[in-house]
Amino acid sequence: MTIREFKMPDVGEGLTEAEILKWYVQPGDTVTDGQVVCEVETAKAAVELPIPFDGVVHALLFEEGTTVDVGQVIISVQTEAGAAEAPVQEAAPAAAVPAPVAAEPEEPAAAARQPVLVGYGVSTASTKRRPRKAAVGAPAQNGTAPAAPAAPVLPAVPAQPTGERPLAKPPVRKLAKDLGIDLAAVVPTGDGGVVTREDVHAAAAAAIAPQVVSAEVPAAAPAVQAAEVPASARETRIPVKGVRKVTAQAMVGSAFTAPHVTEFITLDVTRTMKLVQELKDDPDLAGLRINPLLLIAKAVLVAIRRNPDVNASWDEAAQEIVLKHYVNLGIAAATPRGLIVPNIKDAHAKTLGELSTSLSELVATARDGKTSPADMQNGTITITNVGVFGVDTGTPILNPGESAILAVGAIKLQPWVHKGKVKPRQVTTLALSFDHRLIDGELGSRFLADIAAVLEHPRRLITWS
């Protein structure tokens, strides 16, 4: 019999740690190649981990709720000697002097394996190591937990060469530092393998979410239940990790990198609310989720078509404005695991029915905690609905790499001058925050005014399309 070890893989394109949420196996259980053995949570999403070989569980090295660095052994399995196994190759360690490792012979079948995860591997640039908790079912050696060599790397995309310093200009390095992004884990797209500002933003976008909330997803569960706090307690400390940690880093970076400007407009959306009801009653749209957010999203897309320069990003390294000829529309959502901003890819090319379907799928996936990192990457502009809490408006912070974010306030029945008379009308306030490097006051004002014009007179969804 041989003891084989399975290490915490990089489940999120360069993330350095993950928390073990739940074990699906116990010592003595038989496992097969590809069987899910545990669920872990990273700063991006919750992911189920399949084990890449057969055997009998020997020991679980960490308890549920433990945060484990990528590359550390989390489970050991007894396998039969000489059995066909997926080889575990060691990645080059981050230390300057590589330690010798015993490599097992590689089999052709293993090379053809399609990993379920983003990649089995560890970011070699990370030197951060936290103290390990006591192992479950495995004794410590010399009073400490055994050090784990780096895990095998099977990246889905090209990465920086192991041991080499990533190529990037000083402004890009500063941006990565501000956003808490490991440059060694960023996939370069610049000439000669140079990491660009866009590459850093793309890496950050999947892990961050603005401090905004969508009406479509239930509010996140509190980190500490009131019943868990003793009556005598005067304060409670909550570890900053996961989504909240990355969100905080990204928001600080965004606030102090892009010069924010916020403009507001209050408008009568009575006609839009009537149209929502008419569309709900339309048999051709039966089975689709029709709500105000759908028409607001469509209004934003129409306004972008009329003002295409707002759909852009700022490339600090190249000193260029990058105009996007597509719209990946982000919808901010609060989930039980924290705030995320998945986006609808190529939303500009979708019909109203297709947009409704995409919104419904986005909401369902976020509610189930199954939003993938790819769903949160490469957004171009974001909508957030703060009105669900009865809030009139706010000043949202830009999602890094994007040019604008629209906050939608509560829709309330208010006195409004309509056709020369004061009448009760459905009224809301929109707030648009934008990057003043990309969007000047005139362009930002015209964009916001166009959104409002569509919502005041929704027939413009047709006449302006």
Buried (B, 14 or more C-beta within 10 A) or exposed (E): EEEBBBBBBBBBBBBBBBBBBEBEBEBEBEBEBBBBBBBBBBBBBBBBBBBBBBBBBBBBBBEEEBBBBBBBBBBBBBBEEEEEBBBBBBBBBBEEEEEEEEEEEEEEEBEEBEBBBBBBBBBBBBEEEEEBBEBBBBEEEEEEBBEBBBBBBBBEEEBBEBBEEBBBBEBBBBBBBBBBBBBBBBBBEBEEBBBBBBBBBBBBBBBBBBBBBBBBBEEBEEEEEEEEEEEEEEEEEEEEBBBBBBBBBBBBBBBEBBEBBBBBBBBBBBBBBEBBEEBEEEEEBEEBBBBBBBBBBBBBBBBBBBBEBBBBBBBBBBEBEBEBEEBBBBBBBBBBBBBBBBBBBEBBEBEBBBBBBBBBBBBEBBBEBEBBBEBBBBBBBBBBBBBBEEBBBBBBBBBBBBBBBBBBBBBBEEEBEEEEEEEEBBBBBBBBBBBBBBBEEEBBBBBBBBBBBBBBBBEBBEEBE
